[in-house]
Structure formats: C-alpha cells, structure tokens
Amino acid sequence: MAKICVPILSPTTAAALAEMARLAPLADLFELRLDHLYECDLARLLADRPRPVIVTNRSSVEGGFKIQDESARLSSLAQAVRLGADYVDVELTSLPAFERFCPRSLRGQTKLIVSYHNFASLPDYLPDLARSIAETNADIVKVAAMAQCLEDNLKIFALLRAATKPTIALAMGEFGQMSRILAGKFGALLTFAAAESGLESAPGQITADQMANLYHANRINPDTRVYALIGNPVEHSLGPAIHNAAFAALDLDAVYLRLKVEGDPADLVRAFAAIPIDGFSVTSPHKTAVMAACSKIDPVALRMKAVNTLVRRDDGYHATNTDVTAAMQALAVVLGTDDFSGRRAVVVGAGGVGRAYVHGLIARGAVVSVADLDEARARALAEESGATPITLAQVAQTQADILMNATPLGMWPKVDATPVDPAALRPGLVVFDAVYNPRETRLLREAAARGCQTISGVEQFIGQAIEQFELWTARPAPAELMRQVVLDALENK
C-alpha cells in the first residue's frame, strides 16, 4: 500500500504548520517544499510536525518554485538531516554536491530520496535511469515524468514491478493520474496528493481529499481489483463516487477510476489487460469502437452495435449494454407498462446511447423516429432497426408520445444547450434526457414548464451502474446507497 504524501506549499512557517495540522487526517506524511517558503524556521517545522516529513528544496531546473544559490539550497537539506528530518529529497544531478555537504555517515536516521523529473516526456530510458539511482547511496528511488498518453502509465507500473529498492514512480499530467491512484497496487512507497485544487506541486496531482476519501488510495494493494470508465470527456462522471462508495459499503478490495481516451478504445482495453482491469464502463464516443476488443458480446448489444459494460473473463472481455435496460425500466415506471406497443417515440441522437434507445423501444413495440445532426448516421440506424429517419428540424413537427435525448447536449458544463426546439414539447409528452449532470437539464425544465412528464438521466445512470456493479462483482448492489451518493453529489455541485 502506498502512503499519501501531501506537499505543503505555504509561504511561511506558521502557515505551513497550520496547513499540516488541517490536513493531518488525510495525509500519511508531508513534503515540506522549502523552495516555496519565503520565511522558514526549519527547526520549528520539524519539531512540531504532526506526521513524518520529506524535506525538499527543489532545483528550479526540476520544477522548483524559485531560483536559488546552489550551495545555499543544498546546505538547507543538510540542515534538515541534522535536525532529524524523516526524509530529504535530492535530485540525481545534485547528489555528488549534496554528499559533500552531508556524507552518508552523517545522515543518521534520515532516509535519502534521490529523484529525477522530466516535465516534457516519459522517456524510454527511464527504467535504466531508475536502476542507476538504485546503485547510488539512495535509500529511495524517485522518478517522475510527463505522460503523453494513458499507455505511459504501463511503463511506470513495469518500472515499479522491477524495482530492487523502495521506489516512488509517477506519470505526471492528466494522462498520468492513473499512476497516482494505483501506486500501491504496484508497490510504490508513496503517492503525492495536492492540499487543494490549485495547490498542485506537479501537473496531474489529485487532491488529498479525493485520494483518501474517493479512491482510498492508501488502501490499494497488489490484490486490489481495478475498474475504470473510458470515454471523452469523463471529467463530469460520477462513476468513481458511486462505484467506490459501493465497493466500500460491501468491504470489497476494489477501486474505480476514470480514463479520458482520445484514441482507439479497443487498443487501450487490449493494452491495459497487463494491469489487469477487471471491468470497464464505456461512455461516449466509444460504445461502438470498443466492441473490437471483446471476445463475447450480448446478442441484444450486438444488434445495437453499442456496449457500455465490459467484464473480464478467462477468455477475454464480455460486453453488454446496461444503458438500455435501465432506460426502458425508467420509461416503464412512468408509462405504467413495459409494453410500449402503439406508442410513438422520437430519439434525438444516433450514437451509442441513441442506438440503445432505438432498439430498446422497438423491442417493446414502440414506433420510433430517429434524428441526428449527422443525418447519414440517423438513416443508417433507421435502416437496420426499422425506425424512421427524420431531420432535427422535423422533430418539432413529429407527433410523439415519448421524446428521448440521447446526445450530450445540456451536460455540465454547457448547461444552457438543448437538443430540442421548445416547439416540440407538448403537454402529456414523456421527455427523457440521458444527461444526468445536471439533474435537471434545460430540456427537462422547458418540458416541465410545457406540461410534459419528465425523466432525468439520473434514473438511467443509477440503474445502469447498479447492473454493472452486479455483473462485475456477482454481489447484490447497495442500490439505495448508490442512489443517495448520486443525488448528494448532484445537489452539492
């Protein structure tokens, strides 16, 4: 399990001590960044520390916050050793000079972290460099490099698996957040987490509150099962909140994270089998393309050509679509029946979600029209499913009992967008919006004001997540808890 280390970027001694006291419940240790302190009583900081500390005075070349005289910078680290710091961090390039200030024989109980940082890329020579650091007088090896893609996390995990000394290895930047959360799964000594959003000491740091309370990062170990959301965008997703709360409630050793996938999702699924990831949630725009990585696809999902759930089995990933069952169940509650025969429905959006809705509605007897900004995509879906293609301009003129938005229009942060002209909203129409964040979209507000019955995407989101959880774990989901987590999160936004 990796400890959570919170860098302290306060400008004064008093502020740093107050910050450590505030964050002590979330942190296993702190990093005192002397390069960020403009008034520093190091003896007092160490005497009154509430947790073990790493003392760092980072060179500006490797991410330090100010330019300093090199001798004075290294002298401050030697002073930290004399004052009994738990750890000091020295860059590999500065190690020979530091050892002249503070030879190994004078280090006492202080552990020496020898570090390397690359803010431009994650080079192929990183494993060799880590081995070189391990051959020095370092007690702990640290390497941090900028990820250019999600697959760069795999290089960090391989480096950790091969480590012969206690090691800290992290991929920086947005694409490297996975390496921070899963550090403990691969044997890293610690992982860094920011005191607050905006107080990151390196790109890609997640807040201490999220690391401790959302991801439970300091409990992650080699046996922890990993689940992930893949999509683009994913920042808005409440998947980590709902699934991690459910794992904790059932005392399951598992973690769920979100991955922004810009390339081919099938390639990513294949690559990350090396971790492995035991299950994926799939959101837009990857619900169709990811099918290429699956060994078995549920027949209904195969007809839809859209999946949202992958479960790892011995022969590869099995895929299904829990969106459609959750959405149809929510509609059935409002309509009072799961037989939609004779109902006229309009689906706006012919992507993965729209495909699920069209096939789900037709399977229950509805007469369906489908529209999309990409009219060719709507025609293709209509031809294969038996629906009628219409243009977006025709939505308002089409008589319907059910209107379903299967696009991301109206999703946070672009909450003023809507996929439908208000002229399409007539009293008695059942309006279903796939968007769940915010809970009440502009479409639903306008629909309610015109006498429509409305269904929030929250109902689908909760329903599909419950079914996913049960497919992954073979355990009954804590459904009420999962619902409350989502409602609380949306209420607090």
Secondary structure, DSSP 4 states (H G I P E B T S, - for coil): -PEEEEEE--SBHHHHHHHHHHHTTT-SEEEEEGGG-SB--HHHHHHT-SS-EEEE---GGGT-SS---HHHHHHHHHHHHHTT-SEEEEEGGGHHHHHHHS-GGG-TTPEEEEEEEESS---TTHHHHHHHHHTTT-SEEEEEEE-SSTTHHHHHHHHHHT-SS-EEEEEESGGGHHHHHTGGGGT-SEEE-BSSTT--SSTTPPBHHIIIIIS-GGG--TT-EEEEEEESS-TT--HHHHHHHHHHHTT--EEEEEEE--S-HHHHHHHGGGS---EEEE-TT-TTGGGGGEEEE-HHHHHHT---EEEEETTEEEEE-HHHHHHHHHHHHHHT-S--TT-EEEEE--SHHHHHHHHHHHHTT-EEEEE-SSHHHHHHHHHHHT-EE--GGGGGGS--SEEEE-S-TT-TT-TT--SS-GGG--TT-EEEES--SSSS-HHHHHHHHTT-EEE-HHHHHHHHHHHHHHHHHSS---HHHHHHHHHHHHHT-
